[in-house]
Amino acid sequence: MIDLNEHTLELDYPCSWKYKLVVREHTNINTVITDVIEQREHSVKPSKTSSKGKFKSYTMELIVHNEEDRKMLYELLGKHTDIKMIV
């Protein structure tokens, strides 16, 4: 088995990166994303809705400039109170 903690991603930056965001069904995803990334250019596409309809997932894609930028965005998105999970 490969231990992913022992390996780092080797990406050519800047590159396009996707974050899968899970939020409650009534959450305005555009407001949430704007809270975190402000005016950065991005795209958001609906992905799935949970079987009981309580949660929705979206795929957000944007350009990350380096590994620190990619990780910082992950942390900021994860800290937002309306985002329940990042997959």
N, C-alpha and C positions, 0 to 999 in steps of 0.2 A: 504494500500500500504506500502511496506517496503522501508524505507529510507536507501539506501546502504551506505550513508555517516556515519551512526551511527553504522555500523557493520564493523568488520575487518575480513579478510580471516584467517581462522585457517588452516594453512598448516603445514605438517611435512617436514621440510627442512633437507637436500637438497632434491629438487624435480625437476621433469621435468616441464618446463613451455613453453607455445607456445605464440608467438607474431605473429599476422597477420599484414604484412607490405604491404602498397599500394604505388607503385612508378609509374612514367611515363614509358610508354612501352619501351623506348630505354635505360632505366637505367640498368646498370650491377649490379644486386642485390648482387652478391658475393663480389664485390669491396665495396659496401656500407656497408655490414655487417662486412667485415674485418676492415673497417675504425672505426667501433664502438666497436666490441668485440675482435678485434685483433686475437689472436691465440686460443681463447676458442673453445673447441669442440662443434659443433652444426650440425644441419641438416636443409636444406632448400628445400621446395617443392613448385612448382608452384601451385597456387590455382585457381584463376579466371582471366579473362580478361574482361574489361568493354565492353559494347555493341558496342561502337564506336572504341574500340581498343586503346584508349589513355592511359589507365592505366592497370597495372597488379598487382595482389596481390600474395603474397607468405606467406607460413607459416614457420616460423623459430622456431625450438625447441632446447632448451638447458637446462642444469642443472643450477638452481639458488640455491645459498647457504643459503640465508636468505631473509627476507622481504626487507631489505635495498638494497641488490643486485638486486632483482627483480624490485624494483621501480627505481633504478639508471639506469638499462638497458632501461627501458621504457622511461625515460627522455632523455637519450643519443640518443636513436633511434629517438625519437620525434624531437630532435633538428637538426638532420642531414638534410641538405638542399635537398637531393634527395628523402627523405621519405615524402610523402604527408600526410599519415595518418597511425595511428596504430589502428587496430580494436580489 
